[in-house]
Amino acid sequence: MGIGSGIALFVIGAILAFAVNLDLGGVANLQTIGYILMAAGVVIFLISLVFMFRRRSVESTTRSTVDPASGQSVTTRRTSDNGGDPLV
């Protein structure tokens, strides 16, 4: 699920909570279901934002050179994690 799913759940919940006026004879309260869907949409939206901002980028560099004294090939690999500190 992502940001779009959270927004969709929130909108569907808002429609059920505020726009639908239907009596189901005590089987289900659509207004309560709407509030539950709205809360679930907000939670999914916030979790999606947290995961989106916690993504890390990894940069890898490989350099090959020839040692002039011995004539051997030297390969240097460097990896850096640009993710920074986790969200506090």
C-alpha positions in Angstrom: 0.0 0.0 0.0 1.2 3.5 -0.6 0.3 7.1 -0.4 -2.5 6.7 -2.9 -4.0 3.9 -1.0 -4.1 5.9 2.2 -5.7 8.9 0.4 -8.3 6.6 -1.2 -9.2 5.0 2.1 -9.6 8.4 3.7 -11.8 9.6 0.9 -14.0 6.5 0.9 -14.3 6.8 4.7 -15.2 10.5 4.5 -18.0 9.7 1.9 -19.4 7.0 4.2 -19.2 9.1 7.3 -20.5 12.4 5.9 -22.4 11.9 2.6 -24.2 8.5 2.9 -27.5 8.6 4.9 -28.6 5.0 4.8 -30.2 3.0 7.6 -29.3 -0.6 7.5 -31.6 -1.7 10.4 -28.9 -2.0 13.0 -26.7 -4.4 11.0 -23.9 -1.9 10.5 -23.4 1.8 11.2 -21.9 3.3 8.1 -20.8 6.4 9.9 -18.6 4.4 12.3 -17.2 2.4 9.4 -16.4 5.7 7.6 -14.5 7.0 10.6 -12.6 3.7 10.9 -11.6 3.9 7.2 -10.6 7.5 7.6 -8.3 6.6 10.5 -6.8 3.6 8.6 -6.2 5.9 5.6 -4.3 8.4 7.8 -2.2 5.7 9.3 -1.3 4.1 5.9 -0.5 7.6 4.5 1.9 8.4 7.4 3.6 5.0 7.3 4.1 5.4 3.6 5.7 8.8 4.1 8.0 7.5 6.8 9.2 4.6 4.5 9.6 7.0 1.6 11.9 9.4 3.6 13.9 6.5 5.1 15.0 5.2 1.7 18.8 5.1 1.4 20.9 5.6 -1.6 24.1 3.6 -2.0 26.9 4.9 -4.2 29.5 2.5 -5.5 32.7 3.5 -7.3 35.2 1.2 -8.9 38.5 2.5 -10.2 41.1 0.4 -12.0 44.7 1.6 -12.4 48.1 0.1 -13.3 50.9 0.3 -10.8 53.8 1.9 -12.7 56.5 0.2 -10.7 55.3 -3.4 -11.0 52.9 -3.1 -14.0 50.2 -4.9 -12.0 46.5 -3.8 -12.3 45.1 -2.3 -9.1 41.3 -2.2 -8.5 39.9 0.1 -5.8 36.3 -0.2 -4.7 34.5 2.4 -2.7 31.0 2.2 -1.3 29.2 5.0 0.6 25.8 4.9 2.2 24.1 8.3 1.8 21.1 7.5 3.9 22.2 9.5 6.9 20.8 9.0 10.4 17.4 7.2 10.8 14.4 9.4 11.4 14.0 10.4 15.0 
